[in-house]
Each structure stands twice: as C-alpha cells, then as structure tokens.
Amino acid sequence: MCVEKNALLRVCHISIARRYSYGHFEFTSPHEPRRRIIISETGYRSHFSPMFEIEEAPGLEAYAHALALGILRQKPAPAWDGEEEGEEPAQLGLF
C-alpha cells in the first residue's frame, strides 16, 4: 500500500517475511526530467524506516520532515567548500 502525500513525497508500507514491517519513503523532484532537490543531487532519495518508528511520530509528514532534516545534518559539506580554486579536494569524510 502506497500513499502519495504530495508531488515530492510517496510512502509505502512493506512487510518482509511477515516479521519485519518497514515504511519506504521516496522523496522526488516534481520536474521531468528530475532536478536536484535539497536532499538529493539526482532528484530522488529513498529511505526505509521501521514501522514502529513511523507509528510513534505524530504523522507521516512529521516523520518525513524529521527524516529529511536528519539526512541534511549528516550531509557533508561539498569538497570545494572553503578551498582555493585549483586545490585538490579535501580528503573524504570516510577516511
């Protein structure tokens, strides 16, 4: 079962092996072809969340809003941020 909340958000309920229940959040650009959105360079972002977390939220929009903010907080700054032109990009955050 999927719910279209608006042109930018679609949420689907997924059960895996009848034991695990997840919500699948899809954040998409409303444009064709897709354009960059704040949480995705490609215009599409997918995320699976356990249903118990979603059910504890005041609503789907509230959960999606908190999820998007969490994604933004984890997003590293662009490699060119604060560097001089011609310099090599900074070491990736994974290293």
MDAnalysis code that builds the backbone (N, CA, C; Angstrom):
import MDAnalysis as mda
import numpy as np

u = mda.Universe.empty(285, n_residues=95, atom_resindex=np.repeat(np.arange(95), 3), trajectory=True)
u.add_TopologyAttr("name", ["N", "CA", "C"] * 95)
u.add_TopologyAttr("resid", np.arange(1, 96))
u.add_TopologyAttr("resname", ["MET", "CYS", "VAL", "GLU", "LYS", "ASN", "ALA", "LEU", "LEU", "ARG", "VAL", "CYS", "HIS", "ILE", "SER", "ILE", "ALA", "ARG", "ARG", "TYR", "SER", "TYR", "GLY", "HIS", "PHE", "GLU", "PHE", "THR", "SER", "PRO", "HIS", "GLU", "PRO", "ARG", "ARG", "ARG", "ILE", "ILE", "ILE", "SER", "GLU", "THR", "GLY", "TYR", "ARG", "SER", "HIS", "PHE", "SER", "PRO", "MET", "PHE", "GLU", "ILE", "GLU", "GLU", "ALA", "PRO", "GLY", "LEU", "GLU", "ALA", "TYR", "ALA", "HIS", "ALA", "LEU", "ALA", "LEU", "GLY", "ILE", "LEU", "ARG", "GLN", "LYS", "PRO", "ALA", "PRO", "ALA", "TRP", "ASP", "GLY", "GLU", "GLU", "GLU", "GLY", "GLU", "GLU", "PRO", "ALA", "GLN", "LEU", "GLY", "LEU", "PHE"])
u.atoms.positions = np.array([
    [0.838, -1.163, 0.000],
    [0.000, 0.000, 0.000],
    [0.891, 1.236, 0.000],
    [0.644, 2.156, -0.939],
    [1.416, 3.389, -1.028],
    [0.497, 4.589, -0.869],
    [1.053, 5.632, -0.281],
    [0.315, 6.878, -0.075],
    [1.118, 7.999, -0.724],
    [0.480, 8.722, -1.652],
    [1.107, 9.901, -2.251],
    [0.708, 11.080, -1.381],
    [1.665, 11.639, -0.654],
    [1.358, 12.781, 0.213],
    [1.329, 14.073, -0.582],
    [2.185, 14.194, -1.570],
    [2.202, 15.325, -2.496],
    [3.160, 14.953, -3.620],
    [3.466, 15.907, -4.484],
    [4.337, 15.609, -5.628],
    [5.754, 15.252, -5.209],
    [6.143, 15.598, -3.981],
    [7.514, 15.370, -3.538],
    [7.703, 14.146, -2.665],
    [6.616, 13.605, -2.090],
    [6.753, 12.523, -1.115],
    [5.757, 11.403, -1.382],
    [6.278, 10.198, -1.397],
    [5.454, 8.994, -1.514],
    [5.924, 8.033, -0.432],
    [4.990, 7.405, 0.285],
    [5.327, 6.476, 1.363],
    [4.610, 5.154, 1.107],
    [5.359, 4.060, 1.192],
    [4.788, 2.721, 1.002],
    [5.076, 1.870, 2.234],
    [4.122, 1.005, 2.580],
    [4.295, 0.056, 3.676],
    [4.772, -1.258, 3.078],
    [5.847, -1.796, 3.630],
    [6.452, -3.022, 3.114],
    [6.632, -4.011, 4.262],
    [6.205, -5.237, 4.060],
    [6.444, -6.291, 5.047],
    [7.463, -7.263, 4.470],
    [8.421, -7.645, 5.291],
    [9.438, -8.594, 4.864],
    [9.318, -9.833, 5.736],
    [9.037, -10.942, 5.111],
    [8.919, -12.235, 5.788],
    [7.916, -12.188, 6.938],
    [6.913, -11.355, 6.836],
    [5.826, -11.212, 7.812],
    [6.293, -10.836, 9.211],
    [7.570, -10.728, 9.416],
    [8.092, -10.382, 10.743],
    [8.523, -8.932, 10.815],
    [9.010, -8.418, 9.713],
    [9.579, -7.087, 9.698],
    [8.709, -6.170, 8.851],
    [8.365, -5.053, 9.418],
    [7.494, -4.113, 8.735],
    [8.222, -2.779, 8.593],
    [8.301, -2.279, 7.373],
    [9.022, -1.045, 7.086],
    [8.159, -0.091, 6.281],
    [8.471, 1.163, 6.411],
    [7.909, 2.177, 5.542],
    [8.991, 2.582, 4.566],
    [8.613, 2.735, 3.314],
    [9.564, 3.148, 2.281],
    [9.222, 4.571, 1.879],
    [10.114, 5.493, 2.166],
    [9.913, 6.899, 1.844],
    [10.645, 7.216, 0.550],
    [9.958, 7.860, -0.376],
    [10.560, 8.301, -1.630],
    [10.385, 9.806, -1.739],
    [11.495, 10.523, -1.758],
    [11.482, 11.967, -1.954],
    [11.869, 12.199, -3.411],
    [11.021, 12.878, -4.181],
    [11.299, 13.061, -5.602],
    [11.090, 14.501, -6.043],
    [11.810, 14.850, -7.080],
    [11.640, 16.149, -7.712],
    [10.311, 16.145, -8.476],
    [9.573, 17.251, -8.458],
    [8.315, 17.299, -9.204],
    [8.528, 17.563, -10.693],
    [9.753, 17.742, -11.133],
    [10.048, 18.102, -12.516],
    [10.377, 16.874, -13.354],
    [10.110, 16.973, -14.646],
    [10.525, 15.951, -15.611],
    [11.376, 16.628, -16.660],
    [12.596, 16.264, -16.873],
    [13.316, 15.270, -16.090],
    [13.580, 15.788, -14.677],
    [13.880, 14.862, -13.788],
    [14.112, 15.228, -12.393],
    [15.238, 16.232, -12.259],
    [15.049, 17.138, -11.308],
    [16.080, 18.122, -10.979],
    [16.535, 17.891, -9.545],
    [17.664, 18.474, -9.228],
    [18.235, 18.383, -7.882],
    [17.215, 18.854, -6.843],
    [17.147, 18.145, -5.722],
    [16.371, 18.585, -4.566],
    [17.332, 18.709, -3.392],
    [16.911, 19.342, -2.347],
    [17.821, 19.663, -1.236],
    [18.492, 18.433, -0.621],
    [17.841, 17.285, -0.649],
    [18.441, 16.093, -0.039],
    [18.977, 15.098, -1.064],
    [18.987, 15.502, -2.356],
    [19.498, 14.592, -3.378],
    [19.936, 15.357, -4.618],
    [21.139, 15.068, -5.064],
    [21.643, 15.674, -6.299],
    [20.896, 15.158, -7.524],
    [20.352, 13.941, -7.429],
    [19.703, 13.309, -8.581],
    [18.204, 13.591, -8.667],
    [17.631, 14.178, -7.625],
    [16.188, 14.426, -7.631],
    [15.375, 13.269, -7.076],
    [16.058, 12.267, -6.518],
    [15.359, 11.114, -5.925],
    [16.133, 10.647, -4.710],
    [15.434, 10.425, -3.615],
    [16.051, 9.873, -2.397],
    [15.096, 8.842, -1.821],
    [15.609, 7.682, -1.505],
    [14.822, 6.586, -0.959],
    [15.339, 6.249, 0.435],
    [14.413, 5.904, 1.333],
    [14.820, 5.536, 2.687],
    [13.808, 4.553, 3.270],
    [14.314, 3.495, 3.928],
    [13.465, 2.529, 4.622],
    [13.545, 2.796, 6.120],
    [12.387, 2.854, 6.776],
    [12.320, 3.063, 8.228],
    [11.431, 1.999, 8.851],
    [11.799, 1.517, 10.046],
    [10.943, 0.548, 10.736],
    [9.584, 1.179, 11.062],
    [8.525, 0.418, 10.891],
    [7.174, 0.942, 11.108],
    [6.964, 1.413, 12.541],
    [7.598, 0.765, 13.518],
    [7.381, 1.204, 14.897],
    [7.867, 2.638, 15.089],
    [8.937, 3.039, 14.389],
    [9.409, 4.427, 14.470],
    [8.402, 5.383, 13.829],
    [7.893, 4.997, 12.688],
    [6.932, 5.841, 11.967],
    [5.656, 6.000, 12.773],
    [5.187, 4.907, 13.369],
    [3.941, 4.943, 14.148],
    [4.063, 5.799, 15.404],
    [5.277, 5.965, 15.929],
    [5.483, 6.803, 17.113],
    [5.443, 8.291, 16.784],
    [5.605, 8.642, 15.516],
    [5.590, 10.052, 15.091],
    [4.148, 10.568, 15.051],
    [3.972, 11.895, 15.148],
    [2.623, 12.476, 15.082],
    [1.912, 12.228, 13.747],
    [2.653, 11.951, 12.696],
    [2.067, 11.688, 11.380],
    [3.168, 11.429, 10.364],
    [2.764, 11.004, 9.153],
    [3.753, 10.708, 8.116],
    [4.559, 11.936, 7.721],
    [3.873, 13.077, 7.577],
    [4.578, 14.300, 7.193],
    [5.597, 14.694, 8.254],
    [5.220, 14.571, 9.524],
    [6.144, 14.913, 10.610],
    [7.359, 13.993, 10.591],
    [7.137, 12.709, 10.359],
    [8.248, 11.769, 10.295],
    [9.133, 12.075, 9.090],
    [8.510, 12.324, 7.924],
    [9.270, 12.633, 6.710],
    [10.080, 13.916, 6.896],
    [9.511, 14.902, 7.568],
    [10.213, 16.151, 7.836],
    [11.435, 15.891, 8.720],
    [11.254, 15.137, 9.790],
    [12.374, 14.811, 10.685],
    [13.431, 13.986, 9.949],
    [12.993, 13.081, 9.098],
    [13.916, 12.261, 8.315],
    [14.748, 13.138, 7.376],
    [14.090, 14.051, 6.667],
    [14.799, 14.945, 5.746],
    [15.808, 15.816, 6.504],
    [15.416, 16.329, 7.663],
    [16.353, 17.132, 8.465],
    [17.550, 16.291, 8.912],
    [17.297, 15.047, 9.297],
    [18.381, 14.149, 9.693],
    [19.341, 13.883, 8.545],
    [18.803, 13.706, 7.349],
    [19.642, 13.490, 6.170],
    [20.496, 14.722, 5.911],
    [19.894, 15.898, 6.020],
    [20.635, 17.142, 5.790],
    [21.743, 17.340, 6.821],
    [21.486, 16.982, 8.056],
    [22.503, 17.141, 9.100],
    [23.687, 16.210, 8.892],
    [23.456, 15.059, 8.278],
    [24.533, 14.089, 8.025],
    [25.299, 14.400, 6.752],
    [24.731, 15.222, 5.897],
    [25.316, 15.504, 4.597],
    [26.606, 16.308, 4.761],
    [27.731, 15.796, 4.243],
    [28.985, 16.548, 4.372],
    [28.974, 17.776, 3.476],
    [29.777, 18.758, 3.829],
    [29.906, 19.950, 3.004],
    [30.541, 19.562, 1.674],
    [30.226, 20.291, 0.597],
    [30.862, 19.986, -0.693],
    [32.378, 20.062, -0.574],
    [33.082, 19.256, -1.345],
    [34.539, 19.200, -1.274],
    [35.175, 20.547, -1.581],
    [34.536, 21.367, -2.391],
    [35.113, 22.652, -2.769],
    [34.887, 23.724, -1.713],
    [34.094, 23.460, -0.707],
    [33.751, 24.458, 0.299],
    [34.990, 24.917, 1.066],
    [35.304, 26.204, 0.955],
    [36.410, 26.773, 1.709],
    [37.782, 26.525, 1.116],
    [37.861, 25.891, -0.054],
    [39.153, 25.622, -0.657],
    [39.411, 26.594, -1.790],
    [40.659, 26.870, -2.018],
    [41.052, 27.772, -3.096],
    [40.884, 27.076, -4.439],
    [40.621, 27.876, -5.465],
    [40.484, 27.327, -6.802],
    [41.801, 26.665, -7.213],
    [41.702, 25.481, -7.814],
    [42.882, 24.762, -8.256],
    [43.439, 23.802, -7.217],
    [43.012, 23.920, -5.966],
    [43.477, 22.987, -4.931],
    [42.789, 21.649, -5.095],
    [43.457, 20.628, -4.616],
    [42.843, 19.305, -4.599],
    [41.711, 19.305, -3.576],
    [40.622, 18.563, -3.843],
    [39.540, 18.471, -2.856],
    [40.029, 17.854, -1.555],
    [39.334, 18.193, -0.470],
    [39.678, 17.656, 0.846],
    [39.488, 16.138, 0.870],
    [40.164, 15.500, 1.797],
    [40.022, 14.055, 1.979],
    [38.572, 13.738, 2.290],
    [38.057, 12.680, 1.759],
    [36.677, 12.292, 2.016],
    [36.462, 11.982, 3.494],
    [35.231, 12.232, 3.972],
    [34.914, 12.012, 5.371],
    [35.012, 10.564, 5.824],
    [35.046, 9.626, 4.891],
    [35.110, 8.209, 5.257],
    [36.494, 7.791, 5.719],
    [37.492, 8.551, 5.378],
    [38.868, 8.164, 5.695],
    [39.355, 8.833, 6.945],
])
